[in-house]
Amino acid sequence: MKCGWSELTTYLHVTIKIKYMLTKQLRELERQSTVVNQPLLKLSDLMELDGMYYVGDLVDMDGSGWVDKNMAQQLLDQLNIDWMS
């Protein structure tokens, strides 16, 4: 197939435009992945009362569902890992 300069110029213009659009979309996906890598839940998202945090809605526990700060952070870390995987 024989191509003239006009067709070649149009092809190059379209190719450059597609590459620009794909690069723009890739940058947006990279930005979103950075946001996704943030923890889904933080301690401040939990109900807190006198240094105890309520996790009963997040995990099935025996007892009241209230745990200390260290246990709450451990549970959140594990849940965030599980949800991101």
N, C-alpha and C positions, 0 to 999 in steps of 0.2 A: 504494500500500500504506500502510495506516494503522499507525503505531507508537505504543505507549503509553510512559509513562515507564519502565516496567520493562524493556522491550526496548531503549530508548535507553540506559539506565544500563548494561545488560549489554553492549551494543555498545561504549560508551565504555570500560568496564572492560577488555574484551578488546583493544581498540585500544591502550590505554595499556600493557597487559601485553606485547603484541607489540612495541611501540616500545621498551620497556625491554629486552626480550630481544635485539632487533636492535642496540641501542646497546651492550649488554654484549658481543655477538659482535664488533661493529666495534672496540671497544676492545681485545679480545683479538687480533684480526687486526693492529691497529696495533702492539701490543706485539711480536707475532711478527715483523712486518716489520722492526722495529728490530733484533731479534736476527739476522734474515737478512742485514741490511746489514753485519754484522760480517764480517771476513775469514774465509774458510773454512779457510785454512791460514796459519800463521805460521812464522817462522824456527825457533821453538822446537819445531815439529812435525817438523822435518827432523833426520836424523842428522848430527851435527857431529863433525869430527875435525881438530884443529889448525887451526881457522879455515876449514876447507873443509866445504861442505854437500853431502850426497848428494841429487841430484834425478833420478837415473837412472830411478826408478820413476814419476816424474811426466811427464817429457818424453823423447822419443826423441832421444838425443844420440850423436854420434860420440865415442868415447873412453870414459873411465871413469865418467862421470856425476857426478863431483865438481866443484863450482864454488866460487868465492870468495863471500863474504858479499853483496857488491853484486849479483853476477849472480843469486844465489839469490833475493834480495829482488825483483829485477826480474821473474824468472820467476814467483814467487809472486803478485806484483801482477797480472801479465797473466792467470795462471790464475784468480785470484779474480774478475777482471773478466769473463772468458769464462764462468765457471760461474754467475755471478749474472745474466748477460744472458739 
